[in-house]
């Protein structure tokens, strides 16, 4: 299996795979090609493909991508746990697909809970206004009616515009074709939530930090610092250590005391003093 993997990765990381290949092959097959780059490239087996799994994973990746984007916008680092992520999808199949991989999404985004919702109308509201610069030349005298009626149209009717699609509506008795550039979309979000959507998937991420979440975030940052020190000391992954720390900050001390078991377990520390 390792030989096949080195063959597969050879075009991407040629020198590392060459070393892996030679170390492996020299120990058990004297008749194998001298170089990994002289081997036949592995052939794919389409019978092993699972389209449904691929579809579920693609949706989970989309949620994670949107979640990381929202974390950046809210200035919340990934090591800081957040309370909840809520999501809603355009169809039930999408919702069920994400639900099956909810544990993966929760771990990737470091959130405590993921909640499936029919919609997020109580957390996010979209308003649509006409872009007069683009609509004026196209509709002239009808522009006044567009300016008056467009903001009052059902937001769900105009939702495809946020996905880069075209929407056709009837205004003033005339058919109006709206391109994404023809409409200015603004977002109003509930306090302590940030929201995003893409390809029919809406998510909302809670940004409210309780004292408990803050203490866990401190502990995770502490673990990262210790792991970095282990790396700088060239320690083996199984090496045990002792950790000593000093802080004048009461919240930091409380966090490390509360999460001491977690810190010791993650850093392989026999003591945290």
N, C-alpha and C positions, 0 to 999 in steps of 0.2 A: 504493500500500500504506500509506503514512504517513497519507494522508487517511482511509482506511478505519479505521486504528487510532485516529486522533483521534476519529472518529465513535463508535467502540466505547467509548472511555473517557470521552466527554463527560459522562455522568451522574455519574461518579465524581470527575473532576478538571475541572470545567467551565471555569475560567478559563485554565488552562494549555493545555487542548486548543483553546480558542478562539484563543489566540495562535498555536499551531502551525498550525491550520487556515488562518487568515488569511494567515500568512506563506507557506504553501505554495500556496494557491489563487490568491492575487493575482498570482503569478508565471506562471501558465499557463492559468487558466480564468476569464475575466471574466464568464461567464454562470452561474457556480456560486452557490448560495445565499449570502447575505451572512454568515451565521453557521453554525457547526457545529451549533448547536442547532435550525437550520431544515432540516437534512438528514434524509433517511430513515435510520432506524436499520438497521445491517447485519443481514441475515437469516442464521441458521445453516444449514449444510448437513450434515444428518445422515449423508450418505454418506461424509463425511470422518472420522467418528468411528471410533476404533480401540478397541473395548472391552477387548481383550487388553492393549494398551499402558496404558490407564487402570488396569487391574487391577494390572499390574506396578508402575506408578508409585505407586499407593496403598499397596502393600506396602512399597516402598522408603521412602516417606514415614513409614510406621509405624515402621520400623526406625530411621530417623533421629530421629524423635520420642522413641522409647524411649532411644536413645543419648544424646541431649542431656539427658534426665531423669537418666540414670545419671551423666553428667558432673557435673551440679549436685550430686547426692547425694554424689559422691566428691570434690567441691571441685576438679575438674579443668577449668580453662578450655579453651575450644575451641582456642586457639592452641597449646596444649601437645599435641604429637603423642603418641599412645598406640600400644602395640605391636600389639594385636590385638582384633578383635571376632569372637566366635563366635555362630552362630545356628542354631536348629533350628525346624522348622515342623510343624504337625499333619499336613500332607499334602505329597506330593512336588511337586505343582503350585505350591504356595506357595514351596517351596525353590527350584525352578527359576526362578520369576519374580524372586525377590530376587537370585539368582545373575547374571541377565542385567543387572541394574543395580548390581552390586557396586561398580563403579568410582565411580558417583555416590555411593553410600553411604559409601565409603571417603573420598572427598574432603570430603563434607559433615561427617563426624564426625572427620576428621583422624586416621585410624588407618592403620597401615602395612599391615595384612593383615586380610582377612576370610575366615573359615573356616566352611565349611558342615559341620554335624554332624547325625547322626541324632537325638541328644538331648544334653542338657547335665546329665545326672544326676551326673557327676563334679564339677560346678561348683556346682550348686544343688540343695537338697533342701527339700521342703515338708512340713510336719507339720500335721495337722488335729486340733483338739480341739473338743469340743462346747461351745456357748455355753449354759450351764445356765439362764441367765435367760430365754431364748426357748424352749428345748426343754422345760424343766420343766413349764410350764403346758399344753403340747400333749401330752406323752407320759407324764407322771406316773410310774407304777410302772415303766415301761420305761426311765426315765432312767438307772438304774444300769447296765443292759446297754449303753446307748448310750455312756455314759462309758467303759466298759471296752473295747468293741469298735471304736468309731469310729477311735481313733488307730491301730489295727492294720489298717485297711482299705487296699487298694492305693491309693497316691497318685494313680495315673492314673485310677482310678475316680472320685475326688473332684475331679479337676482342673477340671471345668466350673464348680465353685463359684467359682474364682478369676476366671472370666470373667463372673460375675454370673448364672449359670444355676442351675437347680434340679436336684438329684440325688436319685434314689430308690434306697434300699438296703434290704436285709432284715437286721434285727437282732432277735435273740431270737424268731425265727419270725414277726415282724410287719414290715409294710412301713412304712418311715420316709421321709417326704419332707423333704429338707433344703433349706432356703433359704440363700442366701449369708449372711444374718445369723445363721443357726443354727450356723455353724462358724467357729471362730477359726483363721486360717491364719498360721503363722509360717514364716519363710524362713531357711535356713542356707546361707551362701555360702562358697565356697572362699576362702582367703587371696589377696589381691591381685586379686580379681575382684568385680565388682558385676553383678547380674543383674536382669532384668525380663521380663515377658511380657504380651502382650495379643492377643486374638483369634487364639489358636493359634500365635502367633509368640513364641519365646523368644530372648533375646539375652544374652550375657555380655560384659562389657567389661573388659579388663585394665587395672589401675590401677598396675602396677609400672613405675616410671620408671628406666630405665637412664641412666647418664651421657650416652650418646649422645642419647637422647630429650630429656634436660634441656637439652643444648647447643642442639639444634634449637629447642626452645621459647624459649630466650633470644633466638635469632636472629629468630624470628618476632615476638617482642615488640619487638625493636629496630626491625624494619621498620615495625611499626604506629606507633611513635613518630615515625619519620622521615616516614611518610606523613601523619601528623597535622600535622607542621610544614610540609610542602609545602602542605597545605590552608590552614593559617593564613596562609601567605605568598602565597596566591592564585596559585600556580604553575600553568601550563598542564600538561596531562597529558604532553606531549612534552618539556617543559623538562628539560635535564640539570642535575645538581647535583654538588657535592663534599661529602663527609661527613667530619667530624672528630669523634673521640670520645676521652674519657678515662675510665678506670676503674681502681680499685685492687683490684678483685675478679678473681682469677686465672681463675675459671671463666667469667666473662663475657668476659674477653679471649680465652680459648681458644675459646669459642663463636663469637665474631665473626671470629676468624682462620679457623676451620674453615669457616664459612658465608659468607665474604666475597663469593664469587661470587654466591651467592643474594641477599645483601643488596643488592649493586650492581645486579643485574638487576632486582629488584623495585622499587627506589627510583629507577632511572635515574641512578645515581651513577657518575661517571667515576672517582672515587677514594673510598676508605674508609681514612682515615688515623688 
